[in-house]
Amino acid sequence: MTIEENVLLGPLTTLGVGGAAKYLVRVRSEGGLVEAVEFARAKALPVFVLGGGSNLLVGDNGFHGLVLRMEIAGSLAFDEKNDAVEVEAAAGMDWDGFVLATCERGLSGVECLAGIPGMVGGTPVQNVGAYGQEVAETIVSVRALDLTTMQFVSLSAAECGFAYRRSIFNSTARGRYVVTSVTFRFDRRLRVELRYAELQRRFEGQSPTPMEVYQAVREIRHGKGMLLVPGEADCRSAGSFFKNPVVSSAVFQRISDAAEGAVPYWDAGEGKVKLAAAWLVEQAGFHKGFAMGRAGISSSHTLAVVNRGGATAGEIVALRDEIVRRVEERFSVQLEQEPVILGDSRRLSSPASSL
């Protein structure tokens, strides 16, 4: 095990801001993971699990503990079981690479999750979803180190407690598990089901393959500034910065009655409605390309907060707070951010696993 000291974390995130970690270990095996955790416990250090850094905002003061940079990799083995195919993917595998591998085999189930940055191990933490799909729909089990017992366990999908952008890993059992691999199951008989309007329009009258949908989703994400391409103006981003809020039908009706034009929404069941956070942000006065110092909003999508160049975490947080304040002031709806925040200032939350 190689222990690095005072490693800047900003360059290890897609947003590109933040201070240094006191210690960092690049974890490339389950044995190395155990060794690193034991090192942290011997020094009474807090531990943070870092994958691709695509859903993370690091505070300017950094993290005075041990960062576990998950780099456990390995090749994919597709196990055919009658009409199903199961595949176990290591936590350190690139997520988009995994999606591509399944689509190349004609398997449907994650094609709408193409182009999402990060690693496989982070996807169950937040129950990553986009364009009508959630990763929970195909997850069979999650292998993880239980930090309370220091034993490796296999958690079924039911035990993971998946809900919208939620799992036990980022809620009731936050900080207890470190994911080392995820097992997925795909039904070979399943055909592509398009639930997202833009994809439905694009493929109207057609029966697209998973690979065709994969390519279309990446094109759509690119057009909205949600495909992080190095060198492009909006590439320093954590993707969607706010969750789509779920409100009561009464709150939706109030907003709809006061709005000029249609309010975008989705039925969330049980008398609830999911509002489009991007629409709320825009209506509150934050247009594409909005700038507040070195922090700003993507020129392609109002839901993406970006580092315009040289921004600090404090500047990103200040913009976040202003957006939340103005949306609440206008609609009485509280926006909740998606990225995990790692840091020790009064405005930053406690550590948890990130993509």
C-alpha positions as a printed Julia matrix, in Angstrom:
355×3 Matrix{Float64}:
   0.0     0.0     0.0
   1.34    3.38   -1.04
   0.15    6.31    1.06
   0.26    9.72   -0.6
   0.14   12.88    1.51
  -1.36   16.31    0.89
  -2.9    15.4    -2.46
  -5.0    18.09   -4.14
  -8.49   16.7    -4.69
  -9.76   19.3    -7.15
  -7.99   17.68  -10.12
  -9.56   14.33   -9.17
 -13.08   15.75   -9.57
 -14.99   16.85  -12.66
 -15.87   20.18  -11.04
 -12.19   20.88  -10.43
 -12.34   22.72   -7.12
 -11.24   21.99   -3.57
  -8.29   21.58   -1.26
  -6.03   18.66   -0.41
  -6.51   15.34    1.34
  -4.19   14.7     4.27
  -3.72   11.14    3.01
  -4.76    9.31   -0.15
  -4.52    5.62   -1.05
  -5.24    4.25   -4.51
  -7.2     1.05   -3.79
  -6.67   -1.62   -6.44
  -7.8    -4.76   -4.56
 -10.09   -5.81   -1.73
  -7.03   -6.69    0.34
  -5.64   -3.21   -0.25
  -8.95   -1.74    0.85
  -8.83   -3.56    4.18
  -5.22   -2.49    4.72
  -6.07    1.15    4.0
  -9.02    1.16    6.4
  -6.87   -0.38    9.12
  -4.29    2.37    8.56
  -7.0     5.01    8.97
  -8.3     3.42   12.16
  -4.84    3.19   13.66
  -4.52    6.96   13.21
  -8.18    7.71   14.11
  -8.75    9.27   10.69
 -12.11    9.8     9.0
 -12.38    7.98    5.65
 -13.9     9.15    2.36
 -14.46    6.95   -0.68
 -13.69    8.61   -4.02
 -14.48    7.15   -7.42
 -14.56    9.26  -10.56
 -15.23   12.48   -8.65
 -18.15   13.36  -10.91
 -20.67   13.92   -8.15
 -18.46   15.7    -5.68
 -17.7    19.22   -4.41
 -14.58   19.37   -2.23
 -14.3    22.21    0.28
 -11.48   24.71    0.0
  -9.95   23.46    3.25
  -9.71   19.94    1.85
 -10.22   16.79    3.91
  -8.18   16.05    7.02
  -8.51   12.31    6.75
  -7.86    9.4     4.39
  -9.33    9.39    0.87
  -9.75    5.96   -0.69
  -9.41    6.42   -4.44
 -11.25    3.34   -5.78
  -9.31    1.88   -8.71
 -10.37   -1.77   -8.43
 -10.78   -2.85  -12.04
 -11.02   -6.06  -14.04
 -12.55   -7.53  -17.19
 -16.26   -8.25  -17.54
 -17.57  -11.81  -17.62
 -21.09  -12.17  -19.02
 -22.78  -15.18  -17.42
 -25.73  -16.46  -19.46
 -28.56  -18.03  -17.45
 -31.41  -19.1   -19.73
 -33.02  -15.83  -20.85
 -30.96  -13.71  -18.46
 -27.39  -12.46  -18.54
 -25.57  -11.55  -15.33
 -22.36   -9.58  -15.17
 -20.25   -8.46  -12.22
 -18.43   -5.16  -12.67
 -15.64   -3.92  -10.4
 -16.19   -0.66   -8.56
 -13.33    1.08  -10.36
 -14.61    0.4   -13.87
 -15.65    3.41  -15.96
 -19.45    3.53  -15.95
 -19.91    4.65  -19.56
 -17.53    1.89  -20.63
 -19.74   -0.63  -18.83
 -22.87    0.73  -20.52
 -21.16    0.53  -23.91
 -20.13   -3.09  -23.29
 -23.72   -4.14  -22.51
 -25.14   -2.27  -25.5
 -22.6    -3.85  -27.85
 -24.07   -7.21  -26.79
 -27.6    -6.04  -27.53
 -28.63   -5.99  -23.87
 -31.23   -3.44  -22.82
 -31.48   -1.97  -19.34
 -28.86    0.76  -18.96
 -28.6     2.27  -22.45
 -30.33    5.48  -21.32
 -27.62    5.92  -18.68
 -24.94    6.43  -21.33
 -22.52    9.31  -20.98
 -22.85    9.62  -17.21
 -19.36   10.22  -15.8
 -17.98    8.27  -12.88
 -17.35    4.66  -11.97
 -19.52    1.59  -11.49
 -19.09    1.58   -7.7
 -20.77    4.95   -7.33
 -23.92    4.14   -9.29
 -25.82    2.23   -6.57
 -24.93    4.86   -3.96
 -27.12    7.51   -5.56
 -29.27    5.11   -7.61
 -28.09    6.93  -10.72
 -30.85    7.62  -13.21
 -31.5     9.53  -16.42
 -33.85    9.59  -19.4
 -36.39    7.26  -17.81
 -34.03    4.6   -16.42
 -32.51    3.97  -12.99
 -29.57    1.73  -12.27
 -31.66   -0.06   -9.62
 -33.72   -1.66  -12.38
 -30.85   -3.96  -13.33
 -28.86   -4.36  -10.1
 -28.99   -7.84   -8.56
 -26.55   -7.32   -5.71
 -23.78   -5.1    -4.4
 -20.57   -6.45   -2.88
 -19.09   -4.21   -0.21
 -16.85   -4.05    2.81
 -18.94   -3.56    5.96
 -16.87   -1.18    8.06
 -18.7    -2.17   11.25
 -17.59   -5.82   11.01
 -14.69   -5.52    8.51
 -16.3    -8.36    6.56
 -17.22   -8.4     2.88
 -20.96   -8.78    2.32
 -23.33   -9.2    -0.61
 -26.39   -6.97   -0.4
 -29.42   -7.77   -2.53
 -31.17   -5.0    -4.46
 -33.95   -5.04   -1.85
 -31.41   -4.63    0.97
 -29.94   -1.61   -0.85
 -33.21    0.28   -0.3
 -33.31    1.97   -3.69
 -35.56    4.99   -4.24
 -35.29    8.16   -6.34
 -31.6     9.21   -6.13
 -31.41    7.29   -2.89
 -30.11    4.08   -1.32
 -28.98    2.96    2.11
 -25.46    3.97    1.05
 -26.33    7.67    1.05
 -29.0     7.62    3.75
 -29.61    5.13    6.59
 -26.24    3.36    6.26
 -24.18    6.34    5.1
 -20.49    5.67    5.72
 -20.97    2.02    6.69
 -20.14    0.27    3.39
 -17.45    0.57    0.73
 -18.65   -0.86   -2.59
 -16.15   -3.12   -4.38
 -18.32   -4.56   -7.17
 -21.87   -4.56   -8.53
 -23.72   -7.45  -10.19
 -26.3    -6.65  -12.87
 -28.91   -8.82  -14.56
 -30.25   -8.23  -18.07
 -33.21   -9.98  -19.7
 -32.19  -10.95  -23.23
 -35.85  -10.89  -24.31
 -36.25   -7.28  -23.2
 -36.55   -4.72  -25.96
 -35.73   -1.04  -25.61
 -38.46    0.9   -23.81
 -38.28    4.63  -24.37
 -39.84    6.65  -21.53
 -38.22   10.01  -22.27
 -40.08   12.31  -24.65
 -37.03   13.47  -26.6
 -35.98    9.88  -27.27
 -39.54    8.91  -28.2
 -39.62   11.7   -30.77
 -36.22   10.79  -32.15
 -37.14    7.14  -32.67
 -40.83    7.56  -33.51
 -42.04    4.59  -35.56
 -38.74    2.74  -35.04
 -37.5    -0.08  -32.84
 -34.0     1.11  -31.94
 -31.28   -1.17  -30.65
 -29.6    -0.52  -27.3
 -26.53    0.67  -29.2
 -28.56    3.18  -31.21
 -30.12    4.54  -28.01
 -26.67    4.68  -26.36
 -25.38    6.87  -29.17
 -28.51    9.05  -29.18
 -28.35    9.63  -25.43
 -24.72   10.71  -25.65
 -25.63   13.15  -28.44
 -28.49   14.59  -26.37
 -26.31   14.9   -23.28
 -23.62   16.61  -25.34
 -26.13   19.1   -26.72
 -27.23   19.92  -23.18
 -23.71   20.29  -21.83
 -24.12   17.12  -19.75
 -21.43   15.15  -21.56
 -18.16   16.21  -19.98
 -15.74   16.65  -22.86
 -12.26   17.93  -21.84
 -11.51   21.32  -23.33
 -15.11   22.42  -23.79
 -16.3    25.53  -21.94
 -18.73   23.72  -19.65
 -16.59   20.66  -18.94
 -15.83   21.61  -15.3
 -19.17   20.52  -13.92
 -20.72   18.03  -11.51
 -23.58   17.41  -13.92
 -27.11   18.01  -12.64
 -26.55   20.05   -9.5
 -30.09   19.84   -8.14
 -32.56   16.98   -7.8
 -35.98   17.28   -9.39
 -38.14   18.09   -6.34
 -41.15   15.92   -5.55
 -44.11   17.94   -4.25
 -47.76   17.4    -3.41
 -50.38   17.78   -6.13
 -51.68   20.84   -4.26
 -48.27   22.56   -4.46
 -48.02   21.68   -8.15
 -51.48   23.13   -8.79
 -50.53   26.35   -7.02
 -47.38   26.72   -9.13
 -49.22   25.8   -12.31
 -51.99   28.34  -11.67
 -49.45   31.13  -11.22
 -47.22   30.17  -14.14
 -47.29   31.57  -17.64
 -47.49   28.52  -19.83
 -47.18   24.82  -19.03
 -45.14   23.64  -16.07
 -43.04   20.55  -16.91
 -43.7    17.68  -14.51
 -43.88   13.92  -14.06
 -46.34   11.87  -12.05
 -44.51   10.59   -8.95
 -47.39    8.46   -7.64
 -49.28    8.63   -4.35
 -50.59   12.1    -5.09
 -47.09   13.46   -5.69
 -45.65   15.34   -8.64
 -41.99   15.61   -9.7
 -41.1    19.08  -10.93
 -38.29   19.91  -13.36
 -35.57   21.56  -11.29
 -34.1    23.14  -14.43
 -37.42   24.92  -15.11
 -37.59   26.21  -11.53
 -34.03   27.52  -11.74
 -34.71   29.24  -15.05
 -37.96   30.8   -13.85
 -36.13   32.12  -10.79
 -33.92   34.19  -13.08
 -30.9    32.0   -13.75
 -30.4    31.71  -17.5
 -27.98   29.54  -19.43
 -24.52   31.04  -19.22
 -25.34   32.97  -16.02
 -22.16   34.02  -14.22
 -21.48   34.92  -10.61
 -17.78   35.56  -10.48
 -15.86   32.44  -11.41
 -18.87   30.2   -10.78
 -21.73   30.01  -13.21
 -24.38   28.0   -15.01
 -23.7    25.94  -18.11
 -24.31   27.64  -21.44
 -26.25   24.54  -22.47
 -28.31   23.56  -19.41
 -29.57   25.54  -16.42
 -29.28   22.54  -14.1
 -25.48   22.35  -14.39
 -23.39   24.58  -12.13
 -19.92   25.05  -13.61
 -16.48   26.21  -12.61
 -15.83   28.94  -15.19
 -12.11   28.79  -14.43
 -10.27   29.09  -11.14
 -13.4    29.0    -8.99
 -13.23   28.06   -5.33
 -15.64   25.77   -3.53
 -16.85   28.82   -1.64
 -17.85   30.49   -4.9
 -19.71   27.38   -6.07
 -21.52   27.18   -2.71
 -22.42   30.89   -2.86
 -24.04   30.41   -6.27
 -25.82   27.3    -5.01
 -27.21   29.2    -2.03
 -28.43   32.06   -4.2
 -30.23   29.67   -6.55
 -31.86   27.81   -3.65
 -32.9    31.1    -2.01
 -34.51   32.55   -5.12
 -36.33   29.36   -6.08
 -37.73   29.06   -2.56
 -38.64   32.75   -2.53
 -40.62   32.45   -5.76
 -42.12   28.96   -5.53
 -41.84   27.95   -1.84
 -40.01   24.84   -3.03
 -36.7    23.82   -1.46
 -34.13   22.54   -3.95
 -31.83   19.76   -2.83
 -28.39   19.45   -4.37
 -27.16   16.21   -5.92
 -23.36   16.4    -5.47
 -21.84   15.14   -2.26
 -19.87   17.85   -0.45
 -16.63   16.95    1.28
 -15.14   19.46    3.67
 -15.08   20.88    7.16
 -16.57   24.37    6.97
 -19.9    25.16    8.58
 -21.71   25.05    5.22
 -20.37   21.7     4.06
 -21.95   18.35    4.82
 -20.37   15.26    6.37
 -18.4    12.78    4.24
 -20.1    10.05    2.19
 -19.22    7.95   -0.83
 -19.2     9.7    -4.17
 -19.18    8.71   -7.83
